[in-house]
Amino acid sequence: MARKYGQGCGTAYALDLIGDRWALLVVRELVMGPKRFTDLRGGLPGIGPNVLSQRLKELEEVGVLRQRVLPPPAGSTVYELTEWGAELDDIVVALGRWGARSPDMPREAEMLPEWLLLGMRAVYEPEGDPVPAVYELRFGDEAFWVRVDDGALRVGRGAADEPDTVLTGEVEAIAGLVRGELKPAAALRSGAVRLEGDRKAFQRFPSLFRFPPSAPRSGAQIRG
């Protein structure tokens, strides 16, 4: 680890463990399941292989993640969160919601599908009682499932089991639906999103999300 705070404080010690640059983003990449080294590099644009190797080694040494060899025929080595490391799941999502409140959030920056799925969890705030539904989101050759049930939203990699609705499009188009910037009818009319299945479930999709209000800019007066 690059630094140690040496404080008798759980927050400071947590930063001792995951506070180095890229460390928490490595955790973010593993929240939705195991990944190979090459997959991790693909989800972390800008990280060098040596830095990634170092972060993986450090996170493994402190018990946040572990290596596992997949059974044949794959036989690949993957990295996955330990049970303790997986407890960072809700922290990563909550941090994403907090970051989304910044008025300077770079909304035009690159977004990968998994980042969008985690962001959906961060801004999940349905209007009224949500109708249970299973969505499958397809981005090129990647598929993800979204399940709304028992007042919660869960997401994962891979095709959905008996989805009510399948949405196919670019990440930016689905993100536009989540943000409320793109209406379902307009998405279909323009071809930005292709729909299979229950149209009513698709029309309800944007109502599952609400972005938190932006925090005031530095120096702005806060009125009571």
C-alpha positions in Angstrom: 0.0 0.0 0.0 1.2 3.5 -0.9 0.2 5.1 2.4 -0.9 4.3 5.9 -2.9 6.7 7.9 -2.2 5.0 11.2 -5.4 6.1 12.9 -7.6 4.2 15.2 -10.6 4.9 13.0 -12.5 2.4 10.8 -12.9 4.9 8.0 -9.1 5.7 8.0 -8.3 2.0 8.1 -10.7 1.3 5.2 -8.8 3.8 3.2 -5.6 2.1 4.2 -7.0 -1.0 2.4 -8.8 0.4 -0.6 -7.8 4.1 -0.8 -5.0 3.8 -3.4 -5.7 5.0 -6.9 -7.7 2.4 -8.9 -8.3 0.1 -5.9 -12.0 0.9 -5.4 -12.6 0.8 -9.2 -11.1 -2.7 -9.3 -13.7 -3.6 -6.6 -16.4 -1.9 -8.8 -15.5 -4.1 -11.7 -15.9 -7.2 -9.6 -19.2 -6.3 -7.9 -21.2 -8.1 -10.6 -19.1 -11.2 -10.6 -15.6 -12.7 -11.4 -13.4 -11.4 -14.2 -10.2 -12.3 -15.9 -7.3 -10.0 -15.9 -7.9 -8.9 -19.5 -11.6 -8.2 -18.7 -10.5 -6.0 -15.8 -8.2 -4.0 -18.1 -11.1 -3.6 -20.5 -13.3 -2.1 -17.8 -10.5 0.2 -16.5 -9.4 2.4 -19.4 -6.2 4.1 -18.6 -4.8 1.6 -16.1 -1.4 0.0 -17.0 -1.0 -3.7 -16.6 1.7 -3.3 -13.9 -0.5 -1.0 -11.8 -3.4 -3.4 -12.2 -1.3 -6.4 -11.1 -0.1 -4.4 -8.1 -3.6 -3.4 -7.0 -4.9 -7.0 -7.4 -2.0 -8.3 -5.4 -2.6 -5.7 -2.6 -6.3 -6.4 -2.5 -5.8 -10.1 -2.4 -3.2 -9.7 0.5 -5.7 -7.8 2.6 -8.6 -10.2 1.9 -10.8 -8.1 -0.4 -10.5 -10.4 -3.4 -9.1 -13.8 -4.3 -8.1 -15.8 -7.4 -10.0 -18.8 -8.7 -9.3 -21.2 -11.6 -12.5 -21.9 -13.6 -13.2 -25.6 -14.2 -12.6 -27.1 -17.7 -13.0 -26.4 -20.5 -12.4 -22.7 -19.6 -9.5 -23.2 -17.2 -9.1 -19.4 -16.9 -7.9 -17.7 -13.8 -10.4 -15.1 -12.6 -10.5 -12.6 -9.7 -13.5 -12.4 -7.5 -14.5 -10.6 -4.3 -14.4 -12.5 -1.0 -17.4 -12.6 1.2 -16.0 -9.6 3.1 -15.0 -7.8 -0.1 -18.5 -8.2 -1.4 -19.8 -6.1 1.5 -18.4 -3.2 -0.5 -21.2 -3.6 -3.0 -23.7 -1.2 -1.3 -20.8 1.2 -0.5 -19.8 1.4 -4.2 -23.5 2.0 -5.2 -24.0 4.6 -2.5 -20.8 6.4 -3.5 -22.1 6.4 -7.1 -25.3 8.1 -6.0 -23.3 10.6 -4.0 -21.0 11.4 -7.0 -24.1 11.8 -9.3 -25.2 14.7 -7.2 -22.2 16.8 -8.3 -23.2 19.5 -10.7 -19.9 18.9 -12.4 -20.5 15.2 -13.0 -19.1 14.5 -16.6 -22.3 13.1 -18.1 -20.8 13.1 -21.6 -17.9 11.0 -20.6 -17.5 7.4 -21.8 -19.9 4.9 -20.1 -19.6 1.1 -20.2 -22.6 -1.2 -19.8 -21.7 -2.4 -16.3 -21.2 1.2 -15.1 -24.7 2.0 -16.3 -26.2 -1.1 -14.5 -24.6 0.0 -11.2 -25.7 3.5 -11.8 -29.3 2.2 -12.2 -29.1 0.7 -8.7 -27.8 4.1 -7.4 -30.7 6.1 -8.8 -33.5 3.5 -8.3 -36.4 5.4 -6.8 -39.6 4.2 -8.4 -42.8 6.2 -8.6 -45.2 4.5 -6.3 -45.2 0.7 -5.9 -43.2 -0.8 -8.8 -44.8 -3.6 -10.9 -42.6 -6.7 -10.7 -40.8 -7.2 -14.0 -37.7 -8.7 -15.5 -35.8 -6.8 -18.2 -33.0 -7.9 -20.4 -30.7 -5.2 -21.8 -28.5 -6.0 -24.8 -25.5 -3.9 -25.8 -24.0 -5.5 -28.9 -22.9 -9.0 -27.8 -23.3 -8.2 -24.1 -26.4 -9.0 -22.1 -27.5 -8.0 -18.6 -30.6 -8.7 -16.6 -32.6 -6.3 -14.4 -35.2 -7.6 -11.9 -37.7 -5.4 -10.1 -39.3 -7.3 -7.3 -40.2 -6.9 -3.6 -39.5 -3.2 -3.9 -35.9 -3.8 -4.9 -33.9 -3.6 -8.1 -31.2 -6.3 -8.8 -28.9 -6.5 -11.8 -26.5 -9.0 -13.2 -24.5 -10.1 -16.2 -25.9 -12.5 -18.7 -29.2 -13.1 -20.4 -32.4 -12.8 -18.3 -34.5 -15.9 -17.4 -37.9 -15.4 -19.1 -37.7 -11.6 -19.4 -40.9 -9.6 -19.7 -39.1 -7.1 -22.0 -35.8 -7.2 -24.0 -34.2 -3.8 -24.8 -31.5 -3.6 -27.4 -29.5 -0.4 -28.0 -26.4 1.6 -27.3 -25.4 2.4 -23.7 -26.2 6.1 -24.3 -29.7 5.4 -25.4 -30.6 3.2 -22.3 -28.8 5.8 -20.1 -31.1 8.5 -21.7 -34.2 6.5 -20.7 -32.8 6.1 -17.1 -32.1 9.9 -16.9 -35.5 10.8 -18.4 -33.8 12.6 -21.3 -35.2 10.1 -23.8 -38.9 9.1 -23.8 -39.8 5.5 -24.6 -42.0 6.4 -27.6 -39.2 8.6 -29.0 -36.6 5.9 -28.4 -38.6 3.4 -30.4 -39.5 5.8 -33.1 -35.9 6.9 -33.7 -34.6 3.3 -33.6 -32.3 4.1 -30.7 -33.9 1.2 -28.8 -35.4 -2.0 -30.2 -38.1 -3.7 -28.1 -39.2 -7.2 -27.7 -41.9 -8.2 -25.3 -44.2 -6.3 -23.0 -44.5 -2.7 -24.2 -46.2 -1.6 -21.0 -43.2 -2.8 -19.0 -40.9 -0.8 -21.3 -43.1 2.3 -20.8 -42.7 1.9 -17.1 -39.0 1.5 -17.2 -38.0 5.2 -16.9 -40.3 5.7 -13.9 -38.1 3.3 -11.9 -35.3 5.9 -11.6 -34.9 9.4 -10.3 -31.6 11.3 -10.2 -30.9 12.9 -6.8 -30.9 16.7 -6.8 -27.6 18.3 -7.5 -25.5 19.6 -4.6 -24.9 23.3 -4.5 -21.8 24.6 -6.1 -19.0 25.8 -3.9 -19.8 29.2 -2.5 -23.5 29.0 -3.3 -25.8 30.4 -0.7 -28.0 27.7 1.0 -31.4 29.0 1.9 -33.3 27.5 4.8 
